[in-house]
């Protein structure tokens, strides 16, 4: 009972920090939100306090809990400021992306995080050097805390945890991270993002209807196809339009696509283009490359696997490290014969942390020369325009972004010209993954960030224009079937289940439309092991 006042204070700390950044109008929409909020955050406060109390005195434990809570929230706000999305659980556990994350941190940010690490280190020193016996109740509380944390990594208990949060009134909007944070607060949001969604298995009848129909295959389809993911390439009528004009002038046709991500999360854009299914869907969650790398089937239905089945060599290359988003692990599962990263391609660019894209294109030329006239599907993933961008005279990164864009546009145009001269029949699609991480600049200028550009290079001008017209202003997963229909003659099996969602007459909101795609279709397209 002596600990009860401290536990109540711990609850208040966690509950108040969790309220920071929440839109009160949104949170009021829950009729039993107050009860669920109090119950869940009481548990958070109890476990957090129990951990620190097994090491420190009561006051020290409360201070440690407050500092930890505020630092977690502060880091989340840094990410929200740049990318428009809050921290997720895998940002804390996945060290592969840490080198990029550090680029967004200032001196003060690093100092605060270092202080937290020091606090944790000192805590463990005290834990093993204390001579005074801890009260039995506190040691039991620590044991329970540890058991709960470790049990959360077991799929059965993770599912139960998710059910408990739903019962408490916390809806998990896995397809909209920013909105989920605004509804539920940072701590529930982090807990929810640690719970991976998984699509339901199909029935025997559903399996039977999910087949690859090869009737209609175009025997005269383009034999050499190159997709180029243009990292953070974006402009609107008021900003950076002239910067991308050389690419637009050279293109056969251009259009705009609606990306599922903003400022970051590039692999989710790739997934929509390659797979033709929405990543913002109740059956999946997070960055799919990262969350499901151990679950993808070796027989996924993707654009690359379709080309591979038709006898094309399928290659992917990136001028950064393959550990970023586990690309080397995932690429073969999505149908690519080979994946090359910055080391494989012997790319060195001492002037730029994110190498210039001309290095990627120069390496790609060597790969294409080896392939010669063989049919191929090549996916190149650029990186030079990755944020953050250096600010000049308070311009919120505009000048830094433009400098990188000018380089990437020049490098891309040069590569496209080389390919078209060497192989006039090749088809090239350059697509932007998402808008750049420049939220303050967008807010200041009133920029239109609702869509991103696509450039098509095709010797058949009529085909390119029809493709651009069909894909314009559509979500990126919808463009997959528009491309396969015109450039291959057949579509992936999942295309049949997204037609109504991609229809211009669809009357629901974007997320409601996405949810109309049956969950079992995701299982068949990505996870079925037969």
TILODO-834919 format. One record per residue: x, z, y of N, C-alpha, C, O, CB in turn. Coordinates in steps of 0.02 Angstrom, whole numbers, plus 50000, padded with zeros to 5 digits. Glycine has a CB too. Example, Ala and Ser with C-alpha at 12.3 -4.5 7.8 and 13.67 -1.06 7.14 Angstrom:
2
506605039049716506155039049775506605039049835507125042349834505655045249776506425035449888506845035749947506455039450002506705040250057507045028649970
This chain:
530
500415000049939500005000050000500435000050063500214997650115499545006050000501055002850059501485002950118501654995950141501804994850200502115006850104501634991050095501824984150112501234980250141501334974750169502084980650051500624982850135500044979050155500064976750228499924970850241499424983150144500224981050278500254978650347500744972850356500604968050392500454984450394501324973350322501824968050328501574961550297501694956150324502484970050294501214962150241500934956150209500424952850255500394946750259500614957950141500024956850289499534954150337499874950650394499644945450417499084959750363500434953550418500824950350472501114943750446501114938750482501394955050498501354943750384501634937550354501104932250351501234926350366501914938950284500494934150331499944929350330499814926550400499724920450407499304932750304499824930850450499694928650519500224923650541500074918750575499674934550567500864924950524501414920450543501304913550513501324908450548502094923350520501194913450447501114907050412500494903350437500504897350447501064908150336499944907050447499324903950468499384900950538499134895550552498744909050467499724904550583499804902150652500264896150656500124891350691500064907750697500824896350619501274890550619500924884550589501014878950614501924892150579500534885550537500174880050506499664876950553499504871050547499834882450443499414880950600498924878350648499244873850700498894869850732498554884050682499904874550710500234870550761500164863150745500284861050688500984872550766499974859250794499924852050784499284849650754499184843550749500484849850743498844854150732498204852050702497704850350758497654853950807497924857550655497354844950748496814843150794496204847550778495914846950724496624835550788496024852050824495494856850811494824853450798494424855850757495424861750869494694847950832494064844450822493994841950751493464842250721493994838550872494544839350724494534836950655494424842650607494014842250561495194833150639494794848050616494764853550568494074856850567493884859750516495284858750584493694856450622493034859450624492534855950579492004858650565492774859450695492694849950555492214846150515492104849250447491634847450412492444839050507492524853950426492444857350362491984863350370492154867950408493124859450333491414863750336490964869450343491264875950316491164881250346490314868050308491634875650259491934881850233492684881750243493064884550204491764882650158492904878450297493624877750310493944884550322494504885850299493734873150370493604889050358493894895450377494064899550315494614902250310493414899350422493604900050268493724903850208494324901050169494774904750149493094903950163494314894550158494864891350121495524892150156496034893450125494714884050110495514891350222496134891950262496434898950255497034899750245495994890250335495994904050262496234910950258496504912350187497044915250180495664915850275496124910450136496324911950067496994908750049497434912050022495794909650018497064902250064497674898650046498274901350085498814902250056497584891150058498194902550149498764904750189498924912150177499494914250190498624903650263498444915950153498604922750131499084922550072499544926450067497954926650112498954917750026499394916849968500084914549990500594917149966499084911849918500114909650036500754907350062501134913150093501734914150079500644901850115500794917050134501114922750167501374927850118501914930550126500634925950215500974929250066501174934150016501804931949979502274935849972500604935449966501804925749955502384923449916503004922949960503554924849940502234916649884502924920250021503494919750067503784926450084504394927350084503284916050130503344931250099503574937950116503894941250056504404944650063502994942250143503604940449997503864943549936504584941149922505014945149903503424941949876504704934749933505374932149921505874935449968506384938149946505394924549931505734935350033506204938150080506254945750074506784948750086506004936250151505684948950056505684956250052506104958749994506344964449995504964958850044506204954549943506644956549888507374956649909507804958849871506544951849829507504954149969508194953749994508284958150056508784961650062508364946450011507804957850102507874961150167507394967050174506994968650130507744956150223507464970350232506984975550251506334972150273506304966050276507264979950308505824976150289505184973250308505254968950371505034963150371504674978850321505554971650423505624967850486506034961550476505854956150499505934972250542506604962250441507034956450429506664951150389506754945150401507664958550391506254953250341505884948450300505384944550342505314938450333505514952050245505044948050388504564944550431504914939750479504654934350492504154949650472505484941750504505874937250549506104931150510506054925550535506474941050579506374932250449506604926650408506044921850392506134915750394506924929250343505454924550377504874920350362504664916350423504514910350418504284924550338504664919550482504474916050543504964910550560504764904950578504434921050602505624911950554506134906950569506074900950522506084895250544506844910050565506004902350458505944897050408505334892650422505374886550420505904899950337504774895850436504144892250449504214887750510504014881950508503564897050458504494890450563504564886650625505054880850618504944875450646504784891250682505604881950581506084876550571505784870850531505884864950547506714879150536505394872450479505054867250439504584863350484504574857150482504664870450380504204866850525503744863450571504124859150621503924853550637503294868550608504674861850647505074858350698505354851750669505344846550702505644862850723505614852150608505884846050576505324840950566505434834950575506204847750508504734843350548504164838850540503994835450605503824829450606503554842650513504034839150660503874836250726504394830950746504224826050779503844841750778505024832050727505534826950741505354820450706505384815050735506234829350719505164821050643504974815050605504344811850635504304805750641504854816850531503854815950654503244813250684503394809650749503094804550764502724818850697503864812250788504034809150851504324802250843504194797850884504524813450888504714801150791505024794650779504594789850739504534783950755505684795550745504284792550686503954788250638503194788650640502844784650609504174789850569502924793650677502204794350681501904797750620501294798250615501894787650690502334800050574502094803450513502474809950504503054810450522502164798850451502144814950474502464821550466502924821750406502974817050367501934826950459503264827450399503684828750341503254828750278502674830750279504044835550349503544826350223503214826850158503674830550110504264831450124503024819750130503414832650054503794836850008504444833449986504954836749981503374838449947504414827049973505014823549948505554822750000506124821349983504824816849922505384823650064505904823750116506354829850106506944829750124505584823750186506074835150078506444841350068506844841250003507354844549998505984847350069506604837549954506914837649888507334831449872507764831749828506384838349836507224825949907507584819849892508194819149938508124818049998507124813649900508784819949910509404819749950509654812649960510114811550000509944823849917509354807749925509604800849929509544797949999509944793750020509234796449880509034800250037508914797350103509204801650160509084800350218508174796450114509594806850142509824811650193510274808450244510264810350303510184817350160510684803550224511154800350271510784796850327511024796550384511604795550235510194794050312509794790650363509434795750407509384794850467509294785850330509184800950375508814806050413509254809250466509014810550522508554811550366509894810450450510354813650497510404809650562510514812450615511044814450465510324803050558510384798750617509864800550670509964799150729510314791550597509304803550649508764805150695508854812150727508474813950772508094804750660509344816050704509414822850727509904823450784510434820250783509644827350669509724827350834510174828850889510604834850873510544837750819509784829950954511034836850921511484842550911511084848950900511234852850856511954843350972510554849950942510144855850935509794856050867509734861250836509624856250991509554850250845509214849850781509684851950724509504855750680508944842750769510294849250727510784850750675510954858150676511034861350624511424846550684511024860950737511184868050744510644872550713510794877350679511284869950818510014870750726509464874750699509444874450623509334879450589508794872350728509534868350596509524867550524510124871150492510054874250439509534860150505510704870850525511294874350500511174881850499511384885450454511914872750543510824884350551510664891450554510214893450496510294898850467510324893250622509744889150479509294890550423509684890850357509584895250316508744885350418510144885950348510554885850287510984892250283511054895150230511004879550286511254894150341511664900250343511244906350325511474910850289511974901250412510614906450350510164912050334510034912450259510034917950230509494911150372509924906750229509804906650156510424909050118510374912850071509594899550133511014906550140511644908550107511754916050112511924919350063512234904850138511654918850172511734926050182511234929950139511394935250113511654927850256510634927150134510114930350094510344931350022510254936649993509464926350095510634926049994510854926549925511454931249917511524934549865511024919549898511884931549968512434936349965512164943449962512394947549922512904935550027511674944850005511364951450006511004952849939511014958449914510874952150065510704947649912510324948549850510774951149794510564955349754510004941949829511384948449790511824950349735512274956349751512604959049707512254944449716512294958349815512734963949833512364970349847512684975549855513134962049893511704970149849511324976149865511394981249809511374979649750510594974549877511464987349829511534992749780510874996549771510734999249718512084997449801510484996549824509855000349821509374996749774509294990649779509545001249891509055000449729508574997549684507944995349722507704998949766508385002449628507704989549706507084987249737506494990549702506514992149643507024979549734505964991449739505354994149710505094989349657505154983249664504814995449765504814992049605504574988049549504074982749572504094977049549504264992549496503624984749616503104980049640503414974049674503184968349665502624983649688503944975249714504264969649750504634965049702504624958949710504744972349803504954967949652505314963849604504824959649563504954953949547505744968149558504254962649547503744958849511503474953249555503334947749530503174963449490503394954649620503144949449666503634943649669503424937849669503054952449737504284945149670504784939849670504744935849605504794929649606505484942749680504674939349549504624935949485504024931249483504064925649459504584940949428503454933749507502854929549509502964923449554502764917949536502244933649535503284924549611503424919049657503834913649623503674907649628503794921649720504364915749589504804910849556504414907149501504494901049494505414914449525504004910749463503614907649410503124902449438503044897049410503224912949370502804904149494502334899549525502694893149549502444887649540501974902949584503274894149580503654888349605503854883749548503764877649553504284890749644504114886649494504344882349439503754879349401503804873749376504774886449391503204882949395502634880249360502334874349397502004870049367502104885549350502454874049463502184868549503502494861849482502214856649499502314869849577503054862049447503374855849425503094853349358503294848049334504124856749419502644857149328502324855049266501674851449283501264854049321502194861149219501574845549253500994841449272500334845049265499884844349307500994835149230500254849049211499624852649200499474857349258498914857449284499644856449134499974861249277499864866149330499814862849398499464865349443500424871249330500164857249406500104853549469499384851149478499114851549534500594847449470499074848749425498384846549429497924852349446497474851549486498164843249362498044858149414497634864049429497704866149501497234868249534497814869849382498324865649526498454867349596498074862849643497794865049692499204867049611498074856349626497694851649667496954853049666496614852649717497814844549643496694854849607495984856649602495824862849643495304863249675495784857849529496284867649643496174873749682496144872449756495744875349791496724878749667496574867949780496564866249851495914862649870495634863849923497164861749869495674858349825495034854949838494464860149842494034859749885494884849749782494474864949795493964870149795493984874149860493464876349885494064874949735494574875049887494644878949949494464874850010494474877450066495354881449956494294868450001494074864350058494594859950088494494857050141493804868650110495174859250054495714855150081495714848250046495944847649990496414858550072495454843350080495454836550053496144833550061496454834150114494914832050088496394830350009497054827150012496974819750028496754815849986497434828049945497154817850088497124810850109497804807750096498204806550141496924810250186497924806350032498584804050011498774797250042499364795550046498614803549936498284793450063498404786850091498534787150167498674782050197497824782150076498474793050197498564793650270498904800250285498574805350297497874793150307499574800350283499954806450290499844810050356499774816150359500694805050280499844806150410499744809250476499064812650480499004818150506499814804050532498564809250455497884811950457497834818150411497484822950428497374806650435498174817950355498164823650309498464829850342498194835350335498534821950244499014828850378499324834350414498854837150468498784843150476499984832150445498524832550504498074834650558497484838650531497214842850566497834828650596497284837350470496724840850440496934847650410496574852650418496414836650386497514847750377497664853350333498234857850355498304863350328497824850750267498634855750404499204859850424499814858450383499774855750328499024867150420500394860350410501024858350380501134861050310501394857450267501584860550423500944867350296501104870250231500654867650175500904866150120501044877850235500014867050188499574864050137499764856750128499754854150072498824864750159499934853350183500144846350179500754845550134500774841150092500294843550250501254849950143501854849550101501684850950028501954847649983502374854550125501254855650016501054857149947500684851249917500804849349859500604863449945500234848249955499854842549930500314836549914500214833149864499324840449980500804835349957501244829549946501724830749888502084826149868501624827950009501744836849861502134838049801501734836549738502004836649683502394845249799501084835149747500644833849690500514826349684500144823549724499974837649698500824823149636500784815949629500104813849600499894816349549501354813349584499764809149634499154806249606499344801249551499894798349552498724802749661498884800249504499024795349452498374791949433497854795249425499354798649389498384785249425497764781649410497504783049341497884784649296497864774149418496854782449331496554783649265496714777849218496814772149238495794784549271496744779549153496854774349103496214770249093495664772849098497084777449035496294763749080495704759349071495384760249003495694762648956495904752049082494764758148999494424757948934494654751648897495004747448925493644757948944494464751148834494644745248794494364738848825494684733648826494394745948722493744739348852493434733548883493804731548946493884725548960492694735048899494024736448984494394734949046495064731849030495284727149064494484741249088495394734348978496024731248957495924723848939496334719548956496324735048897495374722548904495244715748881495124710948938495294705048933494654715748834494844713348993494684708849048495284707949096495274703449138494084711449087495784712249090496374711849135496894707349102497344709749068496674718949149496824700849112497284696049081497544691249133497214689949184496924692249024498134688549120498434683549164498164676649146498314673949093499204683749158497764673849191497474667249180497944662049208498034661649269496754666749212498244657949165498734653049187498424646149197498784641349212499294652549138497764645449188497454639049201497474637749276497344642149316496714638849174497634631649294497694630049365498404630249391498524629049450497264634649405498884631949347499584632349367499804625649397499704620349367500034634249308500104625849456500324619949491501004617849465501504621249478500344621149568501034612349429501674609949401502144607449456502754607049446501544604349350501864605849514502284603449570502434609049620502624607649677501934597649606502344615149600502464620849644503204620949668503624618149633502294627649609503344623949725504044624549748504464628249697504264633449671504084628149816505044625449682505474628449630505964633549658506214637749620505854622949595506094633349723506544638249754506164641749810505944638649858507194634749782506084648349804505704652349852506114658449872506394661949830505024654549822506154659549937506524665349964506064669450008505764666750054507154662950004506014675849994505674680550038506204684750074506684687050043505174685149998506114685650138506574689850177506174695350211505754694050254506964685650230506304701450191505984707150224506394708650287506984710350283505954713450177506074708050344506414709050408506284716250432505744717650457506184703850461506764720650423506694727650440506494728750513506854726650559507344731350425505924732050523505684734050590505614728350639505654729350699506164739150619505504722250615505414716550659504704716550688504214716250651505554709750622504654717050753503994717550784504024715250857504534716150891503724724850780503484712150878503394710650950502644710050962502264708950915503774704150971502454710651024501764708851043501804704551105502354702351124501324715351056501254703151137501264698551194501644701351254501854697551298500554696951214501724707951256502054711051314502774713351300503164714251346501654717051337502944714251238503594717251221503974713151169503714711751115503494724351195504594711151187505074708051142504854701251115505164698651068505194712551084504344698251143504114691751116504654686451123504764682651076503474689551153504984686151181505494681051192506094682151146506444677351128505734681151265506214688351126506784689851081506694686451014507174684050985506844697451071506074686150990505934683050925505744675650931505594672450881505374686850890505764672950991505554666051002505964661050961505684656250936505604664451075506634661850955507014657050914506764656550842506764651150813507754658850913506554662150813506294662150745505604658850743505444655150697506254669350718505204660250794504534657350797504564649850806504184646150775504134660550855505014647450849505084640150861505304636550798505094630950785505574638850917505734639750760506004636450700505504636350642505554632150597506634639950678505024641050643504554641750587504054636050584503874633150635504184648350593503824634450524503294629550514502634632450536502214628950566503264627250441502524638850522501904642250541502054649750547502514652350516501334640950489501654653150588501724660450595501034663650592500524660550608502084662150662501024669950572500404673750575500574681150578501164682950578499944672250515500074685450580500174692750583499874696050521499364693750494499854695650648500194701350499499934705150441499874712450459500214714950504500404704150379499444716050423499324723150435499724727150384499574726950324498564724850432500224730850408500654734650363500334741350345499964744150386501334735750396500484743850285500214750450266500624756250293500424762050286500184750950191501204754750324501644760050348501834758650420501764753050445502274760650304502094763850454502284763150524502934766850536502974772850523501734765750571503444763350561504074766650579504544767950521505144768750532503934772950612504284768150461504694769450402504284768150339503724765650343504954776750402504574769750281504214768650218504214761350196503734758950168503514770950225504774757950210504834750750194504604748850123504254743850115505544748650204504784752750071504584750650003503834749849993503624745949951504844755649954503434753450032502714752650024502474745850049501994743050023502334758250060502814743250100502664736450122502864731450068502494726750053503034734850189503454732450039503684728149985503184728249926503034723049898504374730249961502954734249909502474734849853501854730749866501604727349821502294742249842501584730949927500974727149941501094719649936500674716049908500704728950010501654717349963501804710249958501924708049886501704702649865502414708550002502284712149848502474710249780501904711149729501824707149684503064714249758501514716549738501024718349687500314716249705499904714949660501034725849676500154715849769499484713849788498964719249781498374717749772499284707849748499174725649784498714731249781498864735949839499444736449861498774735049713498364739449865498474743849923498834750249903498634753549855497804745549956499354751949939499704758249926499314764249954499424769949934500414758149955498864762950000498434768350027497794768449985497294765250001498274767250103497834772249931497284772349883497274779149849497804782049838497354766549831496694781749832496654788349800497034788849734497184794449712495944790149788497184783349701497514783649635498274784249640498594785849590497344777449596498554783049698499284783649707499424787349771498984788249813499624776549708500044789649779500204793449839500944792749857501364791249814500034800849829501094793849921501784793949944502104787049943501764781949941502194798549901502774787049943503164780849939503214779149865503554782749827503884781649972502904773849843502824772449772503494771649736503564773749679502414766249762503994768549769504654767849738504914774749718505194775549663505154764349785504824779549761505104786149751504684790349703504944793649658505174789749818504034790149712503584794449674503514792249601503434796449556502904794649706503534785749588503354783249521503924779649486503814775849439502764778649527504534780649509505094776949480505174778249405505424773949369505744778949517504964784149382505024785749311504404783849271504374784949210505164793149302503914780949304503274779549271503104772149268502674770149229502724783249306503444768049309503294760849307503424758049238503914759849205503714757149360502984753549217503084750149154503634744849161503784742749217502424746849130503914742849106504404737349107504044730549109504374725349113504864737749046503384730649106502994724449106502464724849163501874724049151502644723249038502704725949223502254726249280502024719149300502364714249285502584729749340501454718849333501204712449358501364711949432501034715049473500434711849346501874708049449502094707249518502244699949531502244695849486502714711549533502364698449595502544691549612503194689649578503264684049554502604690849689503674694349576504324692949544504234691849469504534687249441504814698649557503834696149437503744695449364503374688949347503484685949295503364701449336502914686849392502564680549381503054674649383503044670249340502004679549433503494674649434504004669449438504464669649377504664664549350504404670049503504644675649357505094676449299504774673549236505114670349196505254683949288504124674649228503774671949169503754664349170503664661149118503074674749165503834661449230503814654149237504504651049232504584645049242503494652249303505014655249217505684652649207506134652849267506674650049266505644645749183505914656149321506324656749380506814662549373506644667649344505884657649443507414661749399507864667449407507624671649465507474668949518508614665049418507574678149455507314682549507507854687449529508094691349489506674686349483508034687149593508564691349621508314695149682507894692549719509174687149638508574701149692508444705049753509104707549779509544709349741507954710949739509184707649845509814709849876509664713549941509184711949976510284703849889510094718449955509984722850013510674724850041511124726550003509574729249994510744724550107511384726250137511434733650155511694735550208511494722050199511184737850109511264745050115511314747850044511324744049996510674748350155511344754350038511464757449973510854757249928510294758549951511704764549982510954755749865510394755249818510054761949805509484762049782510644752249753510414767449819510104774049808509544775349857509114779549845510634779449815509534771649914509004772349963508344770049932508264764149916509154768350028507884774749922507224773449892507284771249819506814768249792506864768049932507854772649786507924771249715507814763749699507514762049648507434775549675508054759549743507924752349734508224749549670507924745349636508204748549794508824751849652509134749049592508734750849529508714746949481509864751549586508424756649531508014758749474507374754849470507154752849416507864766249478507054753749528506384750849530506394743249525505954740349493506034752949593506874739949556506874732649560506804729249492506394724749485507524730249592507174731349440507084728049374506374729049346506114724749310507594730649324506074734749361505404736149336504874731949371504324731149346505234743549344505044729249429504584724949466504704717649452504414713249484504644726249541505144716249405505224709249383505854705749406505924699749396504654705449406506324709349437506934706149461507484706549408507614711849379507174709449526507804700849395508344700649346508944704749369509254708249330508564693449333509094704249433509674707749461509494710649530509084707849566510284702949466509814716249545509774719049613510484720349638510894723349603509344725749614510624717949699511284718649728511234722949791510804721749833511604711749744511684727849797511684731849859512324730549898512704726049882511604739349843512444734649948513004733549994513674733649958514134729949977512994738850050513734737749906514364738049868514444731949823514984729049819514394744549826513904730049790513934724249746514124717949784514474713549758513254723149711513904717549847514014711649887514654712049928514824707449966513434710449933515024717649920515654718749956515564718150032515974715150067516184713649933515024721050056514884720850128515224726750162515154732450141514124720850141515584725250215515904730450256515784728850329515934723350353516674730850241515514733650365515384732650436515534739250472515094743450481514644730450449516164740150492516384746450521516054747850588516024753650609517134746350529515814742850623515524743850689514804746550684514564749650732515524737350728514474745350629513764747150624513624751150561513814749150506513334740850625513304756950570513104760950511512634756950467512694756850406512774767650533512144753550500511714748850465512004741850475511944739150529510964749250490512324739050424512694732750432512274727050461511674726750450512984730650366512614722650497512264716750522511994712750464512274712550410512734712350565511434709450477511094705750423511454699350405511324696550352510384704250444511904696950448512274690850430512714692050368512864687450331512714688550489512914698350358513314699850298512894698950235513124696350184513594707150301512264701050239511804700050183511704692550171511724690250114511124703450196511584688850225511454681650218512064677850193512004673050155511224678850285512654679950216513264676550191513344677750116513534673150079513894679250229513204683850094513244685250023512714681449984512834679049929513174692850010512114680850014511564677149982511744669849973511554666749923510924677850023512114667050020512314660050014512724659049950512634654049914512734657850075513164663749935513554663249874513124663549812513234659849764514074668849872512614667949813512164668449756511764661949747511664659649691511684674349765511534659149803511134653049799511554647149776511304642749740510824651449867512184646949796512624641549773512714641949697512734636749663513314641949809512764648049671512824648849598512194646349562512244643549507512964656149580511614647549592510984645449561510884637949564510554635049522510404649049594511174634849616511124627549623510404625149627510014627549668511474624049565510224620449583509554617549584509074621149536508504618949527509584610149567509304626549505508874630249460508284633349499508364635049558509274635849422507714634249466507164637649501507324645049510507594648249465506504636749461507154647649569507304654749582506794657649631506464654149670508014655549610506744664249627506364668249676506834673749699507034678049660505684671149646507014673549762507504678249790507174682449845506834679849889508124674449819507274689049842506994693549892507574697149926507934701049896506504698749859507664695649991508194698650031507904704050076507404702850110508574693150073508214709850078507964715550116508474717250169509004719850153507824721750069508324715850232508794717250286508774724550306508324728250285508634712750347509264726650347509294733750366509534734850438509444740350465509744737450319509834729950469510174731050533509724733950587509954737750630510474724650558509084732250585508634734550638508314741350624507854743450658508084729350648508574744750574508334751550558508464756150618508994755750650508694754250493507984760550632508064765350686508514771150665508734771350607507394768050708508664775750710508424776150780508824771450825509334768650805508474783250806508584770750887508884766150935509144770050996508804774451022508384760750957509734768351016510054771951072509654770851137509464765151153510784769551082509524776251172509164775751236509654774351293510204776951295508774782351249509434770151339509824768451399509384769751459508874766551468510074761051397509594774451502509234776151563508494777751549508054775751586509274770251613508384781551496507704783751482507224778251460506624778751470507424787051541507494772851429507054767251410506724768251342506404763751316507454760751408506814774251313506494776051249506714771551191506354770651142505744775651256507324768851197507604764951143507494757451147507694753751102507344767351079507164755051200506984747951204507604743451205507614738351171506574746651267508114745351245508704741151250509084740951183509304735651161509174743751305509154746851151509494747051086509134742951034509444739550993509554754251063508464743151035508074739250988508164731751001508254727850954507334741150992508154729851064508204722751080508884719951060508934714251035508094721651155509414723851070510084721451050510114719950975510374714750954510614726651069509844724550936509844723450864509404717550844509574713650800509624729750827508824717050878508364711550863508684704850877508604700050839507714712350903509044704350932509374698050950509874696050896509924690150878509724698551018510244700950870510734699450817510374697150753510564692250723511164705650802509864700950734509514699250671509164692550676509174688650628509014704750654508854691150733508524684650741509034679050736508914674050701508154684250810509594679850769510124674750767510374673850696510464668150673510704676550813510494679350661510754679050592510244675750545510424671850501510934686050566509604677450555509084674750511508994667350522508944663450474508414678450523508964665150585508884658050600509464654050571509364648650544508834656950677510074656650578510664653150551510604652350475510774647050448511304656850569510384657650441510314657350369509764652450349509854648450302510164664250341509204652650383508654648150367508874640850377508724636550336508034649650412509224639650431509474632850443509944630550387509914624750365509844632550511510364635150364510834633450310510454631750246510604626850212511324639250297509954635750229509564634650168509194627950172509194624050125509064640350156508884626650230508484620550236508914614350235508704609050212508074620750302509524614950261509984609250259510234608150188510294602450165510574610450307510374613650153510634613150085510084611350035510194607849986510964619650064509474613950049508914612950003508264612050043507904616950053508854618949953508124606050065507544604850109506874606750077506384607850113507524597750129506834607050011506204608449977506064615949969505524617849947506194605049910506544620049986506464627349977505934630050025505854627650081507134630949988505564635050002505064638550043505344645450060505584649050017504374639050006505304647250124505554653650147505004657350184504674654450228506184652750192504894663650166504414667850202504794673850229505084677650191503824670150154504784674650294505084680550327504524685150349504104683150390505544678450388504514691250322503974695750340504244702450365504734705050339503504696850280503914705150416504104711750442503784717150399503214716450376503884712450515504154722450388503884727850347503424732450387502894734350363504454731950316503624734150448503234738850489503484738650560504004735650574503274746150460503124741850606503364742450674503954747250675504014751450631502794744950722504394746650725504984751150728504784758250746504244759350773505494748450779505224763150731505074770150748505174771450822505674774550842505514774850707504714769250863504764769850936504094772350965503854769651015504954763050967503814777450934503154779950955503114781451030502634779351061502984786050916503594785051060503554786351133503534779951174503174779551224504144790651155503924774851154503924768451190503244765051184502984762451233504474763851163502964765151125502304762051115501774765451159501354762251189502104762351041501804772051161501304775851200501384774351274500894773751311501374783351188502004773751297502134772451368501914765451389501664764551444502874773451383502014760551345501874753651363501194751151341500984745651358502404749251333500834755251302500184753051277500254747151230499834742551231499724751251335500774747151189500924741551145500394740651091500054745351071501614742451113500334734451068499884732951013500274733350948500644728850930499564725851021500194738850912500564739950849500094739450789500234742350736500904746850850499554735850797499064735250742499294730550687499024730750632498404732850770499794726250702500024721550651500744719550664501014721050717499574715250649501044716050617501734713950621501784706550603501334703850570502194718250574502324703250624502364695950616502604693550547502944697150511502814693050668502404687450531502634683850471502814676750493502434673650530502084683850414503384674250469503594667450485503654663550419503954665950372504264667350525503374657550417503394653450357503784647050370503674643650420502674651750333504254645450325504654639350329504504635250266504674637250210505434640950336504194629550276503934625750219503954618350236503704616350289503204627950200504244614150193504254606950207503554603950209503444598650239504664603350154503074607150177502374604950178502014608550234501774614150225502024606150108501974605450293501694608750351500954610550342500734615850364501764604250412500584606150310499874607650300499774613750256499344617950270499514601550268500164614350204500124620150159500304626550197499984631650189500584619150098500834626150237501054632050275500514634350324500394640350331501704630650312500194629650358499674631450407499064634450373498764639150398499474625250448498884631650315498314634450278498464641550254498034645950255498134629950218499074642550231499274649250209499254654150268499004659750262499984649050179499514652050325499524656350384498814657950407498664663650426499914653050441498384652950406497684654050427497334658950380496954663250402497304647350429497464658150315497124662450265497384669650268497004674350255497224659650195498024670450285498314677150285498294680850351498424686850353499014676750263498124677350405498174680350472497734686550479497144686550463497974675150524498044691850505497724698250520497484701950457497114706850462497134697150567497684699650398497484703050337498004708450318498584708150339497404698050279497774713350278498224718350253498734715050207498584710050174497834724050216499324717850205499874714550169499724713550095499944708550067500504718450177499374718150064499234717149992498764711249981498754708349927498924723449962498374709450032497914703650026498294697050028498044692050003497394703850082498884697050058499254690850067499554688450001499684682549993499804691750119499654693049954499944691249890499554685649856499834680649835499964697349844498894686549851498474681449817498424675049859498354669649831497784684349803498444675649925498424669649967499054665449955499024659249955498374671550042499614668749945500234665149932500234661949862500374656049855500834669749939500064666049811500094663449743499604657549733499754652849697499934668949692499034657949766498534652649759498804645949784498674640749754497894654349797499184646149839499414639949870500104637649846500254631749847499424640749945500514642349824501204640649808501354640949733501884638749711501664645149844500894643649693500984643849620500394640849584500474637549533501094651049597499804641849611499194639049580498814644149540498234643049523499374633249536499134649749524498794655249488498964661849523499474662349557499014655449413498524666649515498634673149547498734678549494498604677449435498034674949592498964684249515499044689949470498364692549448497874691549485499454695549505498304695749390497654698049366497294702649415496684702549420497734701649300497674706749452497364711449498497034708149558496654711349594497874716449521497194701849570496904698349628496144698149624495804698249676497184691249632495874697849564495144697549556494794703749581494204703649599494964696349483495164709349583494854715749600494944717649674494704722849696495144721249557495304713349711495394714849782495044709749827495064710349889496134715049799494714704849797494404699549837493904702349887493914700549946494054694549793493464706749863492944709449908493254713849962493014714050018492424713349869493794717349944494134721749992494474717650046494494719750104494644726149956494734711850027495104707650075494654702850113494884699250158495634703650038494014702750096493554698250131493474700250204493434706150220492864698350097493464695250250493384696750321492704699950337492604702750391493464690450362492234699550289491574702450301491524709650274490994712650278491044698150267492074712350247492064719250221491874723950278492164723750332492754721250191491364728150266491064731950320491324739050327491174742350377490324732150311491704741550280491924748450283492584749050319492884744050339491984751350212492814755250329493474756250360494014754050311493874752850253493564763650380494624753550337495174751050295495274755350233495324752650178495824750850336495294761950241495404766250183494814766150135494914766550074495534773350206494204765650161493614765250118493624758750078493444758650019492974765750159493824753350110493884746950075494404747350020494274745149963494064741250125494984750050036495514750649986495284754549924495434752749868496124754050016494904759849937494674764149882494184760549835494064762949780494344770349910493914754849857493454751049815493814747549757493504745449709493084745949857494474746849763494864743949707494874749049650495084754749662495594741949730494654747249590494634752149535495324755149520495814751549518494354748849471495344761649511495984764949498496334762549435496944762149433495874772349492495954760749383496264758549321496654752049329497094750549289495734757649267496484748149381496844741949394497574743549411498034739849391496514737949452497694748949448498374751049463498744752749398499324751049389498374757249511498394756149353498704757949289498924751649252499494751349227498214762049245498494746749247498664740649210499214736649244499644733849211498044736349202499194736449310499684732349347500374735449349500874731849352499434731149418500414742149348501054745449360501294750149306501894751049297501004749149423500834753249269501034758749226500884757949151501074762149111500704764949249500554752649133500344751749063500954750349019501324745549030499824746149056501044754448969501604753448922501364750748855501714750948805501974760048911500744748248855500474744848796500284749548740500054747248688500964740048771
